[in-house]
């Protein structure tokens, strides 16, 4: 297993509902180990196994929830 970490900026994320929606969707992806969200800085930090899931898949999953990702 090759653990990696990626941080996305999600400008429209503003409340606990946003946080839980993103955390649930990304956390359900096979290969995602941990999802940390900082609402103040609009950052989503994802620890994942790059052999099982790609950065693009994680990004698309956030976008599928209705959020733009930077």
Secondary structure as UniProt FT lines:
FT   STRAND          3..9
FT   TURN            11..12
FT   HELIX           16..27
FT   TURN            30..31
FT   STRAND          32..38
FT   TURN            39..42
FT   STRAND          43..49
FT   TURN            50..52
FT   HELIX           55..64
FT   TURN            65..66
//
